[in-house]
């Protein structure tokens, strides 16, 4: 009986092992990739999926001669990247079998990403898998493995907090605004001054369809530039008029070079009396533009750059803490996949049993056709053939069903022993 | 029946503990146990209705335990409503405060289990059922307003702390909580007002008088006045949502203390347990 020997391998490099200069040599465009795939098929590679993102390049493949396949893949990489082997082989990682499964699940779940918990990687992996499926380079093993990876990524996203707490300061500010106002469309923002971070916060706010935007700047030209960049209608006012518009806004972002407080506790206390809604103040400026005592007023939430940074650090700690739980889920899912993979060993055995019985049936029929059944017409003999085939199928139905059950529990020692025994019995 | 009552109470305790833990730890297992425990507790609670039904409908009188039981049933129904309504996304945080509240009220009711003090459901009028349902709905919605006001202060405190967003994420936004408080106060006042008006109509039809001047009757008007004052403050926006939450909590505490005390102490007159 032919043994089931197809194995999974992978080779790749990431931001952890290789510089961007090296990684970019392996970012193949689709035309090059098509040629790469065609070459791979000629080199005993049965299934293959290529993944390239800004942080990694990885090749997952299946072959019945895994060591030779690994050599071929490295050779092809050398040929297509235009680099000498010694230039990239030290930064290349090669994995086999169980390590490949765990690695892909980690990659898709963003545990191997530069920013743990980021949600772009699973989409990128899906796109590359789709490309491979369209170009028919996947097969039963990689199909199952990648679908398992997508399921695991979703499970980790929903069952852990790994992706929940943002790490970017601008995004944290926006998430805080959403936790205060619920509906940003009905809220208004005042941006005082300009700066990279404050503009980024404003851009995120516009993504969440913030209502009214007011830009206050020493230079009206600068304010106009920001309005153009965010592609939204905005009211532009000089810095001297910010006191007048404060009662109309819910969020104030300050980022000026002023060495004096632009907003003091007295000013905000006076303003808050006239409103029932909370007020969210983000002070990105150094030195600060808003008097720190403002944060003692109820329903006024003042965050400066250090507050936002410490939340980002705390969120990162939470994400790292969550990786432990995520790894447990990955181990469990990798184990499930391995059980399925090992159960594939049963398939050739079933085929072998069916072939053995079919051969015996055919040989005996031919023998009888030549001697005792030679008086039968072709039509009558066809009936006998059909009859024996039916008897064989029904006889084998119970043992084959038993084998299929065995394959579900293939990871158990007892099941493996039974399979080995059957393999011996039907060895030809 | 006694065993059923205590098993229900025990299940509510489990539901309360897990609902708080599910907010604190955010583990999926806690969330699942909370859901199951709440459902089991409510099923057990409703099944008690089979035993209490006869006293309420046939004998037309209820003891203190049954009265509290009805409040717990209405609160549970509101909790179920919230799990499928527009508040469903924030159900976990809301249930973490309402479930312990139900448990406390149910626990208090156990003190009066088997009490011989009954309130006669009088006068025998066909509007009585609507009067009871609307008044109880008004009362339990005030409970909900209290719960969301407490949550508002918790979220506000978390935002002032400026620590991790881990906990903030598990709670509804201040905007949602403010809307829930306003929604509960408005509906509570509306139901309570209509309930009182129906009560007055029944009194007029049966006794030819709009008030019998009993202490509990006056207390009901006092509760309505407190509720109305809180509602006016919340709607007029003369103060911040933070202070509206504090006022709601204070008002609710006053009402609940008065409510429990008068039900225990007052033994004469209309609406009292004799």
Interface residues (C-beta under 8 A of the other chain):
Chain A: X159 X161 X164 X165 X166 X172 X175 X176 X178 X179 X180 X181 X182 X183 X272 X275 X276 X277 X278 X295 X298 X299 X301 X303 X307 X310 X311 X314 X315 X317 X318
Chain B: X26 X28 X155 X156 X159 X160 X162 X163 X164 X165 X166 X168 X169 X171 X173 X174 X175 X176 X179 X237 X238 X239 X240 X241 X242 X243 X244
